[in-house]
Amino acid sequence: MTVERIIIESIGWSGMLLILAAYVLLSTGRIHGRSRAYQWMNVVGAACFIVNSGYNGAIPSATLNVAWAGIGLYTLWRVRRQAV
């Protein structure tokens, strides 16, 4: 396994951990769905999946994660706008 491949796989696993942790925190009531922490965990996790999926040629997965990140960024924008 090349160093590049190890880095890409590490990015993918990091994304998985972030999204899973976000879901666990949401499901246990420790954070809420509109919280910045929850949304950022999903945005960064999705970005990691985009890198990993794109590298591996999994275009449907990469596309799903572009949408996932977009939803998170849109929600962050709305939360910020409502706070002002």
KARARA-V19247 format. One record per backbone hydrogen bond with DSSP energy under -0.5 kcal/mol. CO is the residue of the C=O (numbers start at 0). NH is the residue of the N-H. Records with the same first field share a line. If there is no record, write none. Layout:
CO = NH / NH
//
This chain:
1 = 5
2 = 6
3 = 7
4 = 8
5 = 9
6 = 10
7 = 11
8 = 12
9 = 13
10 = 14
11 = 15
12 = 16
13 = 17
14 = 18
15 = 19
16 = 20
17 = 21
18 = 22
19 = 23
20 = 24
21 = 25
22 = 26
23 = 27
24 = 29 / 30
25 = 28
31 = 34
34 = 38
35 = 39
36 = 40
37 = 41
38 = 42
39 = 43
40 = 44
41 = 45
42 = 46
43 = 47
44 = 48
45 = 49
46 = 50
47 = 51
48 = 52
49 = 53
50 = 54
51 = 55
52 = 57
53 = 56
56 = 58
57 = 61
58 = 62
59 = 63
60 = 64
61 = 65
62 = 66
63 = 67
64 = 68
65 = 69
66 = 70
67 = 71
68 = 72
69 = 73
70 = 74
71 = 75
72 = 76
73 = 77
74 = 78
75 = 79
76 = 80
77 = 81
78 = 82
79 = 83
//
